Amino acid sequence: MMAGNHALGLRFALWLLLLSFNSVGQEFYSFQWDALLSEAGFLSILFPMTSEPPWLLLCLHRALVIRLVFGSGMMKFASQDSAWRDFSALATHFETQPIPTWVAWHFHKLPYSVHQMATFAACTIELLAPWSAVMPRNIRHFGSAAMICLQAMIALTGNFCYFNILTIVICTLLFDDQIFERCGFNQIIVPITKQGIGCRISSSVRSLVCITIVFLSIVPTLSIVIHAHYMPSQLVKLTERMDVFRIANSYGLFSAMVTERENIVLEISQDLQQWHEFEFHSFPGALNRAPPWPAPWSPLSRLDLLLWFAPLGQQQNHPWLAPLMNKLLKGDTRFARFLSPGKTMSACAIRAVLYKYQFSSLNTTLWWERKRQRYLLFSVNQSFKECQTAEVTQMRSSWQARGLLTNQTQ
């Protein structure tokens, strides 16, 4: 996050650029960490560099910490999911999370009692540690350290893009200058200078913007404990209209746990006899490939994350899947960067197959085990010479009768 009066315009321009990415990206930029970056980025615009930040701005930052971490904890118990109430969530989380790392495989093999204790510890931190933001100095530092450790453990076992890193940065701001001086980071501390008339005007504008954010944060904050139905309808409608700017959001990952991992595997064929799987960079596919550790800022992980969400809802909620299959079927080279290795080829047919994945047992060299569940989608390349056969026509009719045929590529 950039700070300083001289860079205010640049920071605002960067926030607008981020907002445009979120708008154009649609489903690919609809994750909670995108909303968090937008909100935290807007708050960073208001932070001065050479003067004390407004008291209200500090309150907004600490309110963000509470809404982010405490909101996540409350959402888990409000969901009525038994996995959180009996502290068994981590017994399946390491295996069923969107993009596990190889460390998650080892954590998954820990005893069930360890998983319960770890779940209890995580819930305790999420429900209690955020309130340290409004506590005295020593308690605030201890709570911030606890939240940072929790985020580090989450990042160690799973990839959620930059969500954990951004949360750590936000929690780090709960420490004061003495902590940074003690750790040898004197160079990042900027001395406060005497305010001139320009700084006083700028501070007044910041305070006015902070008041506006406080007003917009009422509904997201209250939604942690009460349903929007019980809030003033006009306030809820106003907040919904302002949601496009993502400067006051609700948070809560994994409120309802997924107990089984179902993966969509895309398979391509030249003759409808031999089928070859597409491998994505970080999404589980080949059984002998270790779960990777992709860069948190990599845009390639976004498609992998959407592939995880796709089996959880209806097909119409994921309109990007069928067009993706048709592009891959035609060998569109623009999509090669999403694949491992990065190459595509035109083929006769492509299909989406749903598999149930599990971490492998200890006595094998494989990382995954899987069992085929059912077919989801099927597409035929009509311009491909090998597809002009009676066998393909018969199979296409069969898939179309079952409602599994996408728009056929020409």
URRA-V769521 format. One record per residue. N is the residue number from 1. RES is the residue in three letters. PSI is psi in whole degrees, -180 to 180 (* if undefined). BURIAL is + if it has 9 or more other C-alpha atoms within 8 Angstrom, else -. Layout:
N_RES_PSI_BURIAL ; N_RES_PSI_BURIAL
//
This chain:
1_MET_134_- ; 2_MET_148_- ; 3_ALA_154_+ ; 4_GLY_137_+ ; 5_ASN_-37_- ; 6_HIS_-22_- ; 7_ALA_11_+ ; 8_LEU_-44_+ ; 9_GLY_-39_- ; 10_LEU_-42_- ; 11_ARG_-39_+ ; 12_PHE_-39_+ ; 13_ALA_-39_- ; 14_LEU_-38_- ; 15_TRP_-40_+ ; 16_LEU_-38_- ; 17_LEU_-42_- ; 18_LEU_-41_+ ; 19_LEU_-38_+ ; 20_SER_-39_- ; 21_PHE_-44_+ ; 22_ASN_-36_+ ; 23_SER_-46_- ; 24_VAL_-34_- ; 25_GLY_-20_+ ; 26_GLN_-123_- ; 27_GLU_-30_- ; 28_PHE_-15_+ ; 29_TYR_36_+ ; 30_SER_16_+ ; 31_PHE_163_- ; 32_GLN_-31_- ; 33_TRP_-25_+ ; 34_ASP_-41_+ ; 35_ALA_-39_+ ; 36_LEU_-41_+ ; 37_LEU_-38_+ ; 38_SER_-44_+ ; 39_GLU_-47_+ ; 40_ALA_-36_+ ; 41_GLY_-38_+ ; 42_PHE_-40_+ ; 43_LEU_-35_+ ; 44_SER_-27_+ ; 45_ILE_-34_+ ; 46_LEU_-13_+ ; 47_PHE_121_+ ; 48_PRO_164_+ ; 49_MET_-38_+ ; 50_THR_14_+ ; 51_SER_162_+ ; 52_GLU_132_- ; 53_PRO_150_+ ; 54_PRO_144_+ ; 55_TRP_-37_- ; 56_LEU_-32_+ ; 57_LEU_-40_+ ; 58_LEU_-38_+ ; 59_CYS_-38_- ; 60_LEU_-40_+ ; 61_HIS_-44_+ ; 62_ARG_-31_+ ; 63_ALA_-35_- ; 64_LEU_-42_- ; 65_VAL_-45_+ ; 66_ILE_-46_+ ; 67_ARG_-35_+ ; 68_LEU_-55_+ ; 69_VAL_-50_+ ; 70_PHE_-37_+ ; 71_GLY_-39_+ ; 72_SER_-41_+ ; 73_GLY_-42_+ ; 74_MET_-38_+ ; 75_MET_-35_+ ; 76_LYS_-44_+ ; 77_PHE_-29_+ ; 78_ALA_-21_- ; 79_SER_-11_- ; 80_GLN_18_- ; 81_ASP_125_+ ; 82_SER_-24_- ; 83_ALA_-31_+ ; 84_TRP_-32_+ ; 85_ARG_-30_+ ; 86_ASP_12_- ; 87_PHE_40_+ ; 88_SER_9_+ ; 89_ALA_-41_+ ; 90_LEU_-10_+ ; 91_ALA_-24_+ ; 92_THR_-18_+ ; 93_HIS_-45_+ ; 94_PHE_-31_+ ; 95_GLU_-35_+ ; 96_THR_-4_+ ; 97_GLN_161_+ ; 98_PRO_-56_+ ; 99_ILE_89_+ ; 100_PRO_154_+ ; 101_THR_172_+ ; 102_TRP_-24_+ ; 103_VAL_-35_+ ; 104_ALA_-33_+ ; 105_TRP_-43_+ ; 106_HIS_-38_- ; 107_PHE_-34_+ ; 108_HIS_-27_+ ; 109_LYS_-3_- ; 110_LEU_157_- ; 111_PRO_153_- ; 112_TYR_-38_- ; 113_SER_-34_- ; 114_VAL_-41_- ; 115_HIS_-41_+ ; 116_GLN_-45_+ ; 117_MET_-40_+ ; 118_ALA_-39_+ ; 119_THR_-43_+ ; 120_PHE_-43_+ ; 121_ALA_-44_- ; 122_ALA_-43_+ ; 123_CYS_-38_+ ; 124_THR_-44_+ ; 125_ILE_-45_+ ; 126_GLU_-32_+ ; 127_LEU_-28_+ ; 128_LEU_-44_+ ; 129_ALA_-37_+ ; 130_PRO_-30_+ ; 131_TRP_-13_+ ; 132_SER_-17_+ ; 133_ALA_-24_+ ; 134_VAL_16_- ; 135_MET_173_- ; 136_PRO_168_- ; 137_ARG_-55_- ; 138_ASN_-42_- ; 139_ILE_-39_+ ; 140_ARG_-42_+ ; 141_HIS_-42_+ ; 142_PHE_-44_+ ; 143_GLY_-40_+ ; 144_SER_-42_+ ; 145_ALA_-39_- ; 146_ALA_-44_+ ; 147_MET_-37_+ ; 148_ILE_-42_+ ; 149_CYS_-41_- ; 150_LEU_-45_+ ; 151_GLN_-35_+ ; 152_ALA_-39_+ ; 153_MET_-38_- ; 154_ILE_-44_+ ; 155_ALA_-27_+ ; 156_LEU_-31_+ ; 157_THR_-10_+ ; 158_GLY_157_+ ; 159_ASN_118_+ ; 160_PHE_46_+ ; 161_CYS_-130_+ ; 162_TYR_14_+ ; 163_PHE_-48_+ ; 164_ASN_-41_+ ; 165_ILE_-44_- ; 166_LEU_-40_+ ; 167_THR_-39_+ ; 168_ILE_-42_+ ; 169_VAL_-44_- ; 170_ILE_-41_+ ; 171_CYS_-30_+ ; 172_THR_-29_+ ; 173_LEU_-8_- ; 174_LEU_-15_+ ; 175_PHE_152_+ ; 176_ASP_179_- ; 177_ASP_-31_- ; 178_GLN_-35_- ; 179_ILE_-44_- ; 180_PHE_-37_+ ; 181_GLU_-40_+ ; 182_ARG_-30_- ; 183_CYS_2_- ; 184_GLY_21_- ; 185_PHE_45_+ ; 186_ASN_-28_- ; 187_GLN_-17_- ; 188_ILE_-3_- ; 189_ILE_122_- ; 190_VAL_126_- ; 191_PRO_147_- ; 192_ILE_131_- ; 193_THR_165_- ; 194_LYS_136_- ; 195_GLN_133_- ; 196_GLY_-173_- ; 197_ILE_-35_- ; 198_GLY_-41_- ; 199_CYS_-37_- ; 200_ARG_-38_+ ; 201_ILE_-44_- ; 202_SER_-39_- ; 203_SER_-36_+ ; 204_SER_-41_- ; 205_VAL_-42_- ; 206_ARG_-44_+ ; 207_SER_-40_+ ; 208_LEU_-42_- ; 209_VAL_-38_- ; 210_CYS_-40_+ ; 211_ILE_-40_+ ; 212_THR_-42_- ; 213_ILE_-38_+ ; 214_VAL_-44_+ ; 215_PHE_-43_- ; 216_LEU_-18_+ ; 217_SER_-6_+ ; 218_ILE_-51_- ; 219_VAL_-49_+ ; 220_PRO_-34_+ ; 221_THR_-47_+ ; 222_LEU_-26_+ ; 223_SER_-13_+ ; 224_ILE_-36_+ ; 225_VAL_-21_- ; 226_ILE_155_- ; 227_HIS_149_+ ; 228_ALA_-21_- ; 229_HIS_-27_- ; 230_TYR_4_- ; 231_MET_160_+ ; 232_PRO_126_- ; 233_SER_-38_- ; 234_GLN_-37_- ; 235_LEU_-40_+ ; 236_VAL_-44_+ ; 237_LYS_-40_- ; 238_LEU_-42_- ; 239_THR_-39_+ ; 240_GLU_-37_- ; 241_ARG_-32_- ; 242_MET_-4_+ ; 243_ASP_-24_+ ; 244_VAL_-25_- ; 245_PHE_-14_- ; 246_ARG_48_+ ; 247_ILE_0_+ ; 248_ALA_107_+ ; 249_ASN_162_+ ; 250_SER_147_+ ; 251_TYR_157_+ ; 252_GLY_91_+ ; 253_LEU_146_- ; 254_PHE_43_- ; 255_SER_-33_+ ; 256_ALA_123_- ; 257_MET_146_+ ; 258_VAL_121_+ ; 259_THR_-17_- ; 260_GLU_143_- ; 261_ARG_115_+ ; 262_GLU_120_+ ; 263_ASN_139_+ ; 264_ILE_125_+ ; 265_VAL_127_+ ; 266_LEU_126_+ ; 267_GLU_141_+ ; 268_ILE_149_+ ; 269_SER_148_+ ; 270_GLN_-22_+ ; 271_ASP_7_+ ; 272_LEU_11_+ ; 273_GLN_-51_- ; 274_GLN_126_- ; 275_TRP_134_+ ; 276_HIS_135_- ; 277_GLU_145_- ; 278_PHE_134_+ ; 279_GLU_127_+ ; 280_PHE_163_+ ; 281_HIS_-45_+ ; 282_SER_-8_+ ; 283_PHE_134_+ ; 284_PRO_133_+ ; 285_GLY_-88_- ; 286_ALA_138_- ; 287_LEU_-25_+ ; 288_ASN_5_- ; 289_ARG_126_+ ; 290_ALA_142_- ; 291_PRO_125_+ ; 292_PRO_177_+ ; 293_TRP_78_- ; 294_PRO_157_+ ; 295_ALA_135_- ; 296_PRO_-28_- ; 297_TRP_3_- ; 298_SER_126_+ ; 299_PRO_-16_- ; 300_LEU_-25_+ ; 301_SER_-20_+ ; 302_ARG_-41_+ ; 303_LEU_-40_+ ; 304_ASP_-39_+ ; 305_LEU_-41_+ ; 306_LEU_-33_+ ; 307_LEU_-32_+ ; 308_TRP_-39_+ ; 309_PHE_-26_+ ; 310_ALA_-45_+ ; 311_PRO_-12_+ ; 312_LEU_-15_- ; 313_GLY_-175_- ; 314_GLN_155_- ; 315_GLN_-35_- ; 316_GLN_-15_- ; 317_ASN_-5_- ; 318_HIS_68_+ ; 319_PRO_-10_- ; 320_TRP_-18_- ; 321_LEU_-50_- ; 322_ALA_-46_+ ; 323_PRO_-37_- ; 324_LEU_-44_- ; 325_MET_-41_+ ; 326_ASN_-36_+ ; 327_LYS_-42_+ ; 328_LEU_-35_+ ; 329_LEU_-38_+ ; 330_LYS_-1_+ ; 331_GLY_32_+ ; 332_ASP_115_+ ; 333_THR_-18_- ; 334_ARG_-19_- ; 335_PHE_3_+ ; 336_ALA_-31_+ ; 337_ARG_-19_+ ; 338_PHE_-7_+ ; 339_LEU_160_+ ; 340_SER_112_+ ; 341_PRO_162_- ; 342_GLY_74_- ; 343_LYS_148_+ ; 344_THR_166_+ ; 345_MET_145_+ ; 346_SER_141_+ ; 347_ALA_180_+ ; 348_CYS_-45_+ ; 349_ALA_157_+ ; 350_ILE_146_+ ; 351_ARG_152_+ ; 352_ALA_121_+ ; 353_VAL_136_+ ; 354_LEU_124_+ ; 355_TYR_149_+ ; 356_LYS_118_+ ; 357_TYR_145_+ ; 358_GLN_150_+ ; 359_PHE_144_+ ; 360_SER_166_+ ; 361_SER_173_- ; 362_LEU_-26_- ; 363_ASN_41_- ; 364_THR_160_- ; 365_THR_-5_- ; 366_LEU_158_+ ; 367_TRP_-27_+ ; 368_TRP_156_+ ; 369_GLU_148_+ ; 370_ARG_160_+ ; 371_LYS_130_- ; 372_ARG_134_- ; 373_GLN_-59_- ; 374_ARG_169_- ; 375_TYR_143_+ ; 376_LEU_-52_+ ; 377_LEU_156_+ ; 378_PHE_137_+ ; 379_SER_142_+ ; 380_VAL_137_+ ; 381_ASN_99_+ ; 382_GLN_-22_+ ; 383_SER_-7_- ; 384_PHE_129_+ ; 385_LYS_-42_- ; 386_GLU_-11_- ; 387_CYS_-7_+ ; 388_GLN_61_+ ; 389_THR_160_- ; 390_ALA_-33_- ; 391_GLU_-44_- ; 392_VAL_-42_+ ; 393_THR_-42_+ ; 394_GLN_-43_- ; 395_MET_-40_- ; 396_ARG_-41_+ ; 397_SER_-39_- ; 398_SER_-45_- ; 399_TRP_-36_+ ; 400_GLN_-38_+ ; 401_ALA_-29_- ; 402_ARG_3_- ; 403_GLY_25_- ; 404_LEU_0_+ ; 405_LEU_125_+ ; 406_THR_179_- ; 407_ASN_124_- ; 408_GLN_136_+ ; 409_THR_144_+ ; 410_GLN_*_-
//
